[in-house]
Amino acid sequence: MRSRLVYKSLASEEFLPNQDLFEMGESCSRNNQDKDITGILVYTGKQFLQVLEGPSADVNSLFQKISRDERHHSVELVTFEQDVEPYFDDWSMRLVDLYDLPGEIRQFFTRKYEHEEEMVIVPKRLLDVNALLLDVRAICKNHDLLPFVKKTAVAG
Ligand SMILES: Cc1cc2nc3c(=O)[nH]c(=O)nc-3n(C[C@H](O)[C@H](O)[C@H](O)COP(=O)(O)O)c2cc1C
């Protein structure tokens, strides 16, 4: 059975956005491909919001492993759905750094969602979390917008 798990967390103080994020994206993609896990990892400049989709047992054990990772803390489960059609299956793990997106796209997010010091805050209400995830997905899929998106900001 396939599941979809969404969680949010806070990046650790030592986390270096550009370098650490890029390396993490590369290794996540490789590992997830082997396990048939797909999804996206959104970084706001402060928080992570990640979707993991795949076989339930693998999604669960990966989430346990990720929860123990010291590169972030305050991990909070947002949703866990079982027996679902994958929705983020274009990517083994698409990494999106909202803080590092070109001006117009960044402004789209800061106009629509609560933010602090130009950084989007992961919404509290579930519908708004889903809206944010769908907006990120749309931007990743929209070929017209992709040329504006820096390679380091969106990888995978
Ligand atoms: C925010 C965040 C998201 C992560 N996402 C994944 C992921 O999607 N897939 C993955 O294999 N590891 C992910 N990791 C890394 C894992 O925590 C772990 O370091 C990695 O799977 C290597 O584990 P291993 O050394 O036991 O092989 C993530 C880590 C963080 C901090």
The ligand as a Gaussian input file, in Angstrom:
#p B3LYP/6-31G(d) Opt

LIG

0 1
 C       14.850000      17.918000       6.300000
 C       15.470000      16.594000       5.922000
 C       14.913000      15.836000       4.902000
 C       15.470000      14.625000       4.514000
 N       14.901000      13.893000       3.522000
 C       15.436000      12.709000       3.165000
 C       14.871000      11.933000       2.104000
 O       13.876000      12.289000       1.476000
 N       15.475000      10.765000       1.800000
 C       16.592000      10.314000       2.437000
 O       17.093000       9.238000       2.103000
 N       17.154000      11.031000       3.423000
 C       16.614000      12.217000       3.797000
 N       17.207000      12.952000       4.792000
 C       18.468000      12.471000       5.371000
 C       18.244000      11.372000       6.382000
 O       17.939000      11.948000       7.628000
 C       19.539000      10.507000       6.507000
 O       20.622000      11.322000       6.823000
 C       19.836000       9.787000       5.189000
 O       18.718000       9.031000       4.785000
 C       21.079000       8.872000       5.279000
 O       20.854000       7.898000       6.226000
 P       21.896000       6.665000       6.408000
 O       23.187000       7.316000       6.776000
 O       21.286000       5.853000       7.515000
 O       21.930000       5.980000       5.102000
 C       16.643000      14.161000       5.185000
 C       17.190000      14.927000       6.219000
 C       16.626000      16.132000       6.580000
 C       17.237000      16.951000       7.688000

